[in-house]
Amino acid sequence: MLHFKNRIDMKRAYKIAALIFLICTVSVSCTKDLNFGDYNKLPQAKFWQTKDDAMAALVACYGDLSGWSFVDPSTLGPEQMASDNTAKGSTVGSQSDLLAFQDFSFTPSLSRFNNLWISRYSLINKCNQVLKYVPGMNIDQTDKNEILGEARFIRAWEYFELVRLFGPVVVYDGIPANGAYDIPKSSVADVYKFILSDLDFGWKNMRKQPWGPQWKGRVTAWAARALEAKVLMYMASGPNFMQDGKAIDGKTWNDVEQVTNDVIQNGPYHLMTARGDSSFFYLFRLQYENCDESIFEVQNGSSTTVSAVNRSPYVLNTWIKAGRDGGFGYSVPSDNLVAAWKKRYQDQHDLRYKYSVIFKGDTLVDGLVVDGASSLEGITGTPRYNYKVYIPKNEQTNIKGGGWIHMVEQNERLYRYSDLLLIDAEAKFRLGDKAGAAVSINKVRVRAGEPPLAPSDLTLQKIWDERRFELAFENDRYFDLIRTGQAKTVLGPRGWTFPKNVFYPIPQNQIDLSNGKLTQNPNW
Amino acid sequence: MPIVVTQSPAKKISDVNKWNVTGTVIDSGTKEPLPGVDIVVKGTTVGTATDQSGHYSLSVPARDDTLLFTYIGYEKMVVPINGRSTIDVKMSIHNVSGQQLVVIGYGTQKKIDLTSSIASISGSKIQNVTVPNALSALQGRLSGVQITNNGTPGSQPSIRIRGTGSIYNSNPLYVVDGMIVDNIDYLSPDDIQSVSVLKDASASAIYGVRAANGVILITTKKGTRNGKMRVTVNAYDGYQTPSHLLKMVNSPQYITLYNERLNYTGMSNQDLNPANFTTNTDWFNQVLTGSFTNNEDISIEGGTQKSSFNIGVNHLLSNGLIKNNNYEKLGLRVNYDFDISQHVKAGMNLVAALSKSNPAPNNLLLYSYRAIPFLSPKNPDGTFSDPSSINGFTPPDGTSKNPDAMLYYNHQWNNKLEGMANFYVEINFLKNFDLKSTLGLNPTFAKSINFTPQYTVSANQENSLNTLSKGTSDNLNTSWDNILTYTNSINNKHNFTVMAGYTYRVQTTDYLSGSARGLVDLPVINQSYLFLTLGKTPDYSVDASDGGSKKVQIGFMGRVNYNYMHRYLLNVTMRADGSSNFPKNNRWGYFPSVGVGWVISDENFMQNIPLISLLKIRAGWGSLGNDNIPPNLYQLTTSNANPVIFGPDQNTGNGPVSPAVTITKSFNPNLKWEVVNETNIGLDFGFFSNRLTGSLDWYHKMTNDAIFATTALGSSGLNTSGVWGNYANILNQGVEATIGWKNVVGNLQYNVSVNGTFNSNKVTKINSAGASYYDQGDGNDNITPLTRTKVGSPVGEFFGYKAIGVFQNQQQIDNTPHLQNTVPGDLIFADVNGDGKIDASDRTAIGNPNPPFIYGFNLGFSYKAIDFNVLCQGVYGNKIVNENRILMFTTRNYDENFYKNRWHGQGTSNTYPSVLITAGDPRTPNSFYVEDGSYFRIKSIQLGYTVPQRIVSKLNLGRLRFYANAENPLTSFKYNGFSPEVASNNPLMSGINKGVYPLSSIYSLGINVTF
């Protein structure tokens, strides 16, 4: 090997040695660089630390309720358009897949179901995060219980919606980790029991007194108690819609009445009657958001400093189908509802008609003349819209932006005391206490301008009808038709069948994804 | 290789200033004289050319000068005069498989010694094509490399080397002058000396990290030692027009279709009357335009005994087909090498470019597609017309926009300064050792500005306050490579190179963006005046956000190249890579490879077969890694959710905002490297004195544990962000062939080359968060799923109902499985599972977006001073989803092809449905929306004229050539869209056309000058 005989210049050898030394030392120090962590986001370890962290996780649950899929046609279709209260609306051909809710021709692959399913579980996951991490946090026990109770309430609210929509659904309690993505469905009874356990926790751990001004809008123990009443009513109504003809988990109307009595006698709720004959109108305006009648509502607002604050796409989706200041005009009052209500307005002076439905050409309280599309799909005659979502111009905050977003502050009312009164009326009626039932229903009727009913005139149908008009467009009617067994007669002619349509189909996407783990509801 | 120089006895002549050399130049194979061979005295402009009989005579300045013989299609020859007066030369046809050096990872190697599949192309071929970016110039030239152009000015095409191997990101790795970079936007085709594409694992394994999808090595132009100072100017000016315009329906046709729709849905009383809608706007004509484009490049190169340099400056102006959409770039290149001492070399390479562009309005082409023909751009009073109310007609699509107004109110600027620079020191010691240390920087500084003035066209197209968004991003890659090489040869038989190295790379990204609403009106809208804090109205508000990421990669590598007499070849590499993108327990990946080769033609028993000039077989196996995934996937992170205002100030605008934070993604603590194992067997051959050359490769490329985010079951609550993990195995298998023929017949030299690649792409395993396949769709427009990736099928295979005809009448509907509410004119869907009804379980595979066959064809010839080249390329057998149609057919607009072919009564069509398309949602993915994506294109035609040397010499120039070029003059395809090239960076959504930019034909005139 020739090169070994070469004489190496010592100076050059030093240079080489120095370079190699430099490379080696720097290399060693660089290798440590592999051990760095997250660069730009808050790592988990630093998140679940303070009460503010726990609150931020809880606020995410509240905030999710005005997510797009909660108020767009994914929800409006199955929960409103499928009922006899609203029709598709908007212009011919626009989102025509929604027509399937008019004639019940939808299939499991309708993407609306998937949106609905995904958005609800996404919110449930946010609740589950709170329930998983907050118990171990080192924060004040009262605060902790409060936060856990609220997360449980919102989770119960969502499972109550899911079980009414889809029947047996997946009960996901916990957060996905290490491949636990695919949990099978639970029976309807088990879902209901799960809901009751959440509400029971909420009732026992949340505050009973209303929140002060800073936190107005958060739920209290009484909300959990009130929701328990509604859940129990569905369970007790099992014979009307469950295929086995039995009450769910053996719940009875006595169970319902026990809770409604408690809420009415000891709870903080009152009907809003401060504006006389116009009370029902003002109930849905901004100044009466989170009033004493409110049990649960979506907290929408406006901010001049934060642009991403919660806004209501509900208004956009349902408001006048028109250009400026307009909405999409979906889920509009149906021919059937308008005819029945108009008659009721004439016969019984039901003012709610005037305060719930507006027609093209009407002049609104602030002088706005309703204009927009000349015809809407799914209805005949003059275009009309849900008035409950409107914010008069003089009440709209001058937030930045134009068009429909002027009206985004509207809180969607999810659960009102008048609903609870009607639950109470139905429970008492079924238990034979007609006088007690009349007391409750008449509170609602009188506020609406209707004459009170004598106990002897009271029928179950009248209580149900009262629910229809009192709670119109508040996502109650379709479920109520099924619960009461009226669906067969009211929706049957449009294509609704028993028992197939008692529950919507599990979204095909989810069945496909599950690799056999999720099974389709019967008859789909 | 037999380069033969016949020597005549030297004459002793004392007059060194006037030395005459004469001789004949013949073809080494045919022994025929070569006319028109350029002969230049090296380092001067003194030169001549051979005559018809191959003779030349040249008076040279000095008897120790060197002559350069160049002839198109032949190997260049460098012949020192050495005092001779007669020099006869035998020139050989340019030999692709000979001694030519090929750039490989961390080094170069003689092509004959390669054991792996490397395709390379010289810069001169790239520069023969008038395309604005270097990658487009490779299209059709290399087997196994699929390039899909994107027509947007300044954009880069998408590249797949040997099929789609990764699901998250299948882009190859780029290495410029030895430095790994993320993109090569800033390179001009004129900067490039050569491109090597490392296709198989045994070639790429030395790049371990991220080499899984192939490696593209680019060398920029370098100077030569002792080279004369030389200035080269290349320039062209061109005019571009859309190569295909899609014809949409005109107003009467639209009204016919609209009324048919009403008729079928029982609402014919609302028919539109054509008399009320007489306007007829061709919206594509309205927004598209022909435009000029030009490119200029000046390079200066030279060298002394101890240093060399090549510097250049280039300028490109590329105007888009959309009005006011353009891209302009100014680039610099500085390459400088020098000897510090006999054993120490140093140098630097720098390429940088400053670019600015005016992007087109977002989705302009989609909005033009959906704009109704009887909407006029403007009202008689000069204002923009409202697309949501036309002469009392409210179009069903409430979200349409006036494209002219979109253009008018669009003020966007993107500026970017990016490039790469590296500095190296190389020490040669102990004779055979070489240590090279290279420090590299690859920064990208980008700025975007978007100003939208206050305006109102319609409820869906308005902006209530002057709005300005600005964003800046700083990305920086820093790398440090140290390579020690030992080269030796024992008795000229055992030749080996051993290399060991260490490489370190840090990648940081950082962005800051802000937007302000409520700025005062501006007299002039110019990007230099646009600041977020500029004149505030009372409605003023401002928002800001920022973020960033960091990634560290460390690698150790070793390689042995050994050959015995250049006949038996062996190549072994090993690489260990650590990447911070993986959790600590899975951070290191080990990537070995081995390659062997046998040059059969070098064996004694082959020497008597004169027909065969080269025959070589190669085989290689290797393992490659891919860490090209978002950072921090293995760590649980939180992000902001919808905040809420509680309390009485909820609606005043001043309430306290409660922040909301949530965990939006599932982290995967078990994430590990995605690894590709690839086997390659190849054959290189040359026949008839290498006139016919070619190579054939077979490959089997298996991606294991491909990383992507999957949709978990909705009930887990992880719908939107997905769950990342190692979920799939993907097999790409294929054959690549390249064959070329070169010859000279008298004054005519010509060459033909053809390449083709068959690739089959198949998923062999998938297990994504419990699911047995992976769906992807267009979530923005609620069209899901469009593709389903499952075992046994290609990645991103289209999924939906299979349309097998059109219902002609009610009787047929009654007798055929159908969707509820089906009416005549609706598509018939196949009852795939045969259960007598049509439902979701009848959806099936309806097309493969990955082309099974791609090909290219090049023909070049030169006759005396004229040269001519045609390059053609195409893809065959892939499918495209015409999502434009899916979106339009709901309610919006129709193309003329649909109008002409649609069903409009019994017997009118059994392939095209009526305007209703199908019962249920017309957007339901089905095979009617799937179209043939095959195309054949004449990519470029170039005709050049090189001014003869003797004239050029008088002008004191070295070379002067004029050319005319047509780029994309012809593309033949059946697809109903602008272009069959539908690029996507998401392999799961490739071949889905949603507002793809039209492709252009460019006709240009150019000049190449050297002096």
Interface residues (C-beta under 8 A of the other chain):
Chain A: L2 H3 N6 I8 R12 A13 K15 I16 L19 I20 I23 V26 S27 C30 T31 D33 L34 N35 F36 G37 D38 Y39 N40 K41 L42 P43 Q44 F47 D53 M55 A56 A57 V59 A60 Y62 G63 D64 S66 G67 S90 T91 V92 G93 S94 S96 D97 A100 D103 S105 T107 P108 S109 L110 S111 N114 N115 W117 I118 S119 Y121 S122 L123 I124 N125 K126 N128 Q129 V169 V170 Y172 I175 P176 A177 G179 A180 Y181 D182 I183 W211 P213 Q214 W215 K216 G217 R218 L286 E289 N290 Q299 N300 G301 S302 S303 T304 T305 V306 S307 A308 V309 N310 K321 A322 G323 R324 D325 G326 F328 A373 S374 S375 E395 T397 N398 I399 K400 G401 G402 G403 W404 E409 N411 P507 Q508 N509 Q510 D512 L513 S514 N515 K517 L518
Chain B: R261 L262 T265 M267 Q270 H343 V344 D386 S388 S389 T394 P396 D397 G398 V425 I427 F429 L430 K431 N432 L435 S437 T456 S458 A459 E462 N463 S464 L465 W480 N482 Y502 Y504 V506 R517 G518 D539 S541 D543 G547 G548 S549 K550 V552 I554 G578 S579 S580 K584 R587 P631 N632 Q635 L636 T637 T638 S639 N640 A641 N642 P643 V644 I645 F646 G647 P648 Q650 N651 T652 G653 N654 G655 P656 V657 S658 P659 A660 V661 T662 I663 S666 T711 A712 L713 G714 S715 S716 G717 L718 N719 T720 V723 A769 G770 A771 S772 Y773 D775 N782 T784 P785 L819 Q820 N821 D839 A840 R843 T890 T891 G920 D921 P922
